[in-house]
Amino acid sequence: MQKLSFLTGFISASSHVIWEGINEVYYSSNFGAIEYNDKKAQKVWGVFYDTEKKKKTTFTRQEVSLALDSVITNNNQGLYKFNVFNITIGQLNEGLDLFYNDFKNKQIKLSSAIYVVKKQIEGASVEEIDTLSQWLRGGSKDFSKRFYIDKEGKKKFISFP
């Protein structure tokens, strides 16, 4: 029961951190998903250049607002990697049991293990999970150890969490 309570709290806390970190303008029914708007992006980057492709030295209030809006959106996107919205407590519970059944994973912190399980649920490859688990076991901050070779022989980097 304590484990389930902890997982409930973890999910709740992660969603709270995300929602509190997001500018209210971006709240949506899709858990904060922000749709990419090509016209808006062109306006944002076009703000800094005039029609002759020369840098502008003065900006309107609307142009500054649009640029700041873009910065906020980009910063908000970084928070979404911490979401565990679409994973049930039961999935996490079972996934953590399986993860910690491997004696080599016993020293990995619970918060890290939750994100490994999340990656598994989302369909990460066995190679990716094995490489990530080894990196976490080592306690190293050497990011070069987060590269792995996928089934097609391509070298890939693991984002974490």
C-alpha positions, 0 to 999 in steps of 0.5 A: 500500500505504501508503494502505491501511495508513493507512486500516486504521489510521484505521478501527482507531483510530476504533473504539478511541476509541469502544470505550474511551470507552464504558462497558462496560455498553453493549457489544453485538454491534451495535457498541455500538448502544444501544436506546432503552428508553421505560420506563427513560427515564420512570424517569430523568426521573421520578427528579427529581419525586415523584407530586405533580410537586414537585421531590424534594430527596433521592434513593435510591442506585438513583435516583442510579445510574439518573440517572448511567447516563442521563448516561453513555448520552447521552455515549456516543451522541456518540462514534458519529458517529466510527465507520467500522465499516460501511465497507470499506477498498476503499470508502474508498480508491475514495471518497477517490480520487474526492474528491481527483480534484477539484483544489478538494479537495486542501487538505482534510485526509484525516481530514475527507475520510474523513468526507465519503466516509463520508457519501457511502457512507451516502447523503448528497445531492449538495447536502449533499456539495457544501455540506460540501466548500465549507465544508471548502475555506474552512477557516472555522469559520462554522457558518452555511455548513453549511446547504443547501437540499435537493431539496424546498426545505427548509433543513437543517444538516449534522452533521459528522463 
